[in-house]
Amino acid sequence: MAMNKLGVKTGDTVVVISGKDKGKQGKIQKAFPSTGKIIVEGVAMVKKHQKPRGQGMPGGIIDKEAAIPACKVMLVCPMCKKATRLAYKFIEVEGKKPRKVRYCKHKACGATIDK
């Protein structure tokens, strides 16, 4: 099954746009492009029954984040702090070939998201 690109990367701040955690913000901890899912800190918390593994590791019921579909989140622009649709443009770098970067779609902002 071929998936489209996620558009969001590990370390991006996103806001959940649908589901039980709608409105929550968090950083992407891990991305799975092959399945189209991501793990966002503090979102989609589940309880996991864990056996103790090794010396000094306690067992018990722990809370952890579950993977959610990447289509259920929107990127938060670091400049204007609003959820934005992703857009791409090529920027010229002196002496090198143009580089593809993500930018904010808000008319007032238009900031480049990638460094």
N, C-alpha and C positions, 0 to 999 in steps of 0.2 A: 504494500500500500504506500503510494508516494504522498508525502505531505508537503505543504507549502512551507516556506521559511517562517520561523516564529516571529521575527521582527523585534522581539525583546531579547535581552541578553542577561546573563548572570550579573548581578550587581545593580540592575536597573530598579528604580522605584516604580511600582505599579499600583493601580487602584482596581478593586474587583467591581465589575459592572453588573453582575447578575449572580443569583444563587443565595444561599443562606448567609454568606459573608459579604453581601453587597455593601459597598462603601468603605470597606477596610483597605488600608494602605500597608504596603510592606515591600521589602527588598526581595528580589529573586535570589534564592539560595542555589538552585540547580535548575537546569533546563534540559529537556529531553526532546530534541528536534525530530527524532524518528517516530515518536508517538504523539508529538504536538502538545506535550504537557509540561508544566513547570511546577516548582515548589516555591511558595512564597511564605516568608516568615510570619507566623501568627495567624495564618489563614488556613482553613480546612483542617482544624485540629481533630485528631482521632486518638483513641486510647489503644495502646499496644501492650499486650501481655508478654513480658520479656523474662526469659530464664536468666539466672545469673551465669555469666560467662567468665570464667577465670577467677583468680583470687582478688578479692576486694571489690568486685563488681556486683552491686546489689541487683536482685531481681524484683519483679513487681509490675505494676501497671504504670506505664509512662505515657505522657502526652507527646505527640509528634505531629508534624505537618504532613498532610497527604498531598499527592499531586493533583493539580486542577488543569483543565484545558486552557491553553494559552489564549484562545479566542474569548475567554471570559474576563480578561483583564485589559486595561488601557494604560499606556505609558504616561507617567507624570513628568511634565516638562520641568527640568531643574531650574529654569529661569523664572517662569510665570507661575509655577506650582499648580498648574491645571492639567487635568487629564486631556490627552491629545491623541488624535489619529496619527499614525506614522506616515511620513513622507520622506522621499529620498531625493538628493540632488548631488551633482558632481561638483567638487570644488577644485580649483586649480592650485597646484603646489609648484613653486618655482623649481624648474629643472627636473621635475618628475611628472609621471602621468597623473591625470585627474583622479581624485579619491572620492568614493561614494560615501556619503554621510547621511545620518538621519537628522531631521529638523522638525520643529514645532509647527503645526498647521494654523495656529491662532494668528490672525492678521496683525494684532498689536505686538506679538512676540517674534515669531519667526526664527528663534534661536537654534543654533546647531547643537544637537544633543551629544554627538560623538566628539571626542577630543581630537 
